[in-house]
Amino acid sequence: MDKRYQHQDHEQEIYDLWEKSNSFNPDSDNQPAKQNKNDSKPFCILMPPPNANDPLHIGHAMFATLEDILVRYHRMLGDDTLWLPGTDHAGIETQFVFEKKLKKKGQSRFDFDRETLYQMIWDYVQENSDVAVNQLKKLGASADWSRFKFMLDKDIVKIVTQTFQELADQKLVYRDVKLVNYCTHCGTGFSELEINHKEQKSPLYYMKYGPFTLATTRPETKFGDTAIAVHPDDKRYQEYIGQEVEVEGLNGLFKLKVIADEYVDPEFGTGVVKITPAHDFNDFEVWQRHQDEIPGPKQIIDYRGHMTAEAGPYAGMYLKKARQEIVKDMQEKGLMVKIDEDYKHSIGTCYRCGTVIEPLPLPQFFIEVKPLTEKALQALDEGKVKVHGAGHDKILKHWLENLHDWNISRQIVWGIRMPVWYSTDNSNIHVVFIKNNERIEGTLKELLNLYEGKYSLDEIEKGLQELRAPVNIKYIISPTSPGENYLQETDTFDTWFSSAQWPYTTLQTGQLNDFSRFYPTNVMETGYDILPFWVMRMLMMGLNKTNDVPFKNVYLHGLIRDAKGQKMSKSKGNTINPLEKIEQYGADALRMALVIRSSAGLDKSVGDGDFKATRNFTNKLWNATRFILMSEKSETKGTGDTEYLEKLSTITQEITRQLNDFKIGLAAETLYNEFWHWFCDECIEKSKAGEISQSTLIKGLITFLKLLHPFIPFVTESIWQTLQKEGFVDKKDSGLLIVSNWPH
Ligand SMILES: [Zn+2]
């Protein structure tokens, strides 16, 4: 054995050894499960698919380590074990990165039709598709790469679109104009969960509004006002309720009705608010309650962030500019009473680009979630799914009980295009298309040669960028065109709509029988931060599609924080690049540092001190082995042998129990302490004194190698190979440590 363990000399070689022996594949003959004949239980984990072309961050290293530990443990235990890997197209994330590349070349997505843009992103993702996979291999991930899936594989897309059809057949799909959190920069709607809310200073304007003074943060939306509201019990304004009042605006006089609604806070400002249903979520709801009394949404901000024609003299102006101009003009007209510059309130910004999110009315597809959440809640109540993660089971229930209908439309090209078709008989469909590098926008009535336009349907379809169909339009769901004169919806499914189907799409499109063999899977392991985005939706969709839960256990890991306990972020410069740490300390040291003393659902701090400590641990293991192999061989039974073997058995039972109970961080800690303080400090010393025989000591070493293998697979396998060459490994265990039998 080399004097020191140099991880650089071993890790690649060991990984190749595992791959060449096909040890990650449950169908391989070398699997411990094959010795169990037909007796083995299935054990399956689906890898949370990372973004296909994104380098790994420390969170990926955490999930890969935890899952690999469970998978290696169950493989050795003799379970029929599959860890199914894959990557996600990561819709908006990937398109965003790609658009930044375009920007460098002076281009934008508005320069391309959607088919061309899709193909460009596809090629870009293919070029980089190995990034995540190669890095996972460096971590030691023992996933069955032969079963690798990509979210946009044809067979997966087919199931995802079929599911949409099935949901429609269940009458759970509907179209509605709803306000959407819209980023005018990214050109797409977002779910509430994707918005960053930040407390910010933003002036509060007190303006004259008919007989009232009212306070608003958004004077520019006044062109979209359709009512004035007060609290029903507010004594100051009783005489106005139900009346129409005349308001002097920048565009002349107009009339608005005063309504009473409990939403109005009499303590805020003057107790009078303007109602702008097209551009405020609360106002939209107020309008819904008073539909018989007041007009509906009047859109004054368009989808690119400009004022619409409804804004009169300000039409075409960017929102920010419009606000400045409007405030200035109101001051000149004496309509501005005062401005509170120090007012602070919560502003939603796009989590991708930081642009202020605009609530905008957009026709969208929604899924009615109640029937799905009910099934999920029932499954949780019946204990069909167990959540390991410091109280996150309650959080999951809370999400399920309060989930709003799911907006599944996204206005991006990088994703699964909705299999929805509209007949061109409806001339109000709004299209945007590219012809000869020119961007042409308008309704079919204006543009199509069947009507008053000069473009053929073929031209429009070929150059199509975007389509907005009226909310109440008839549509056909079909994977291919239902006939001539149809245009396909340009929206794609929300990324979570496809990833929510990952458990059955991957297993139904894999090897024959994979679905019946491995579904429901055993563990879904992921970060608690995506519990509502992903875990909850998998549960809902899995139950609805298969009548069974997609997984029996959910293990949630926490965030990895820096050594001082601070959240890692690029801007703070305190992120840890897992590849650098692998280079520096070895994959084993990184893995062990991440999991030791970690606890489901709780955040964990790591820093260089931890990596050094765990690297010392791998060195300790190596040096102890070297010492034992070099010490004198003796077969004579030592006086301490029996006690030693009993303690060894106790440790084995303890680790097994801890792993069965998902106490992974505790198991790592137990092993660290027992190996270092008991085996090395006590037992090796006793063996020097002849109290424990060398052959018995080696039995202990072999047990520790097995128990430690899931945690630090590279160094344990390296040592195992040496022990084997030297003839210390039992015949039934010969070969690779990865497929040896778990001790008992
Ligand atoms: Zn954005």
Boltz pocket constraint, residues with backbone or C-beta under 6 A from the ligand:
constraints:
  - pocket:
      binder: B
      contacts: [[A, 183], [A, 184], [A, 185], [A, 186], [A, 187], [A, 350], [A, 351], [A, 352], [A, 353], [A, 354], [A, 355]]
      max_distance: 6.0
